[in-house]
Amino acid sequence: MDDSSWDVTTAGADAYGEDVQLALAVLYELHYRGFAGLDPAWEWAPGPLGVRARLEKIFLDRLREDVPAADDPQSVLEELCREPHDAWGVSHELAARGDWDMMREFFVHRSIYHLKEADPHALAIPRLSGRAKAALVAVEFDEYGGGRADRMHSRLFADLLVAAGLKDDYLGYLDVVPAVTLATVNFMSLCGLHRAHTPMLVGMFAAAEITTAPSARRMVDALERLGADEACILFYSEHIEADAVHELVLRHDVVGYLLEQDPGCARDISFGAQAIEFLEGRLGSHLLGSWSAGRTSLLTSAETPA
């Protein structure tokens, strides 16, 4: 392998822009399934790792500017449990007046994460101990279908894509989703691949579980209103009860234990929760803004399978 071609310039790069986020997505994928025809040894080659480190710094520095972390993660998570009465996000829009084209676009955006669902968070397992490790494993066991391949959340989402007339290839829509989508998944990988950022990963996971159940209820309503296939509905109905339980486990047995063992990680846990909410908020604004303007939220239209 030749690392000489990896001496690239990153100065002045837009932390949230297409170049940074697509490059990070590709570099992170070396640590997941990789790419067909690519030597797996590139995963730990100095060249890609050096570029990734510079891009990660750009991304994380910008996030720290935009998301001033709080010092009390339990208060941050408690606040996420109380949805404002006037809240209006993507799931609200889809439930109230979304059409099938909007729904399919939303599925395409989410495919980048949901086809690898739980994998970034599983990276925390070897870095935890005691009650936190056991609790996180219990949550992940559910995410991976309780040992049943057909019930893994990633499999359920693949079934959803097929039922919606979309392709279920892993990263099959990487070329059509914008940077604002990639950033939400890249932040998970950034935290998961660095042991130093484990508290951020835990905070992010807890925040996601808190906010999933209410939005999943609205998605079920939206899909039933549109007469969607049961495979589409199942993915979201599966998350309603499960994630309500996961939220309690993560808050008390994972976050709580980490704070007992190391109160100094409070700020990082808070930042993980707040940063993923910030990034999801940016994605939601992009989707709603695009739909309101009557244009696609994707870079190009997603094609249905042949």
ABEGO torsion letter per residue (X at the ends): XBAAAABBBABGBBAABAAAAAAAAAAAAAABAEBBGBBAAAAABAAAAAAAAAAAAAAAAAAAAABBBBABAAAAAAAAABBBAABBBAAAAAAAABBAAAAAAAAAAAAAAAAABGAAAAAAAAABBEAAAAAAAAAAAAAAGGGBAAABAAAAAAAAAAAAGBBABBGAAAAABBAAAAAAAAAAAAAAABAAAAAAAAAAAAAAAAAAAAAAAAAAAAAAAAGBBAAAAAAAAAAAAAAAAAAAAAAAAAAAAAAAABAAAAAAAAAAAAAAAAAAAAAAAAAAAAAAAGBBABABBBBBBX
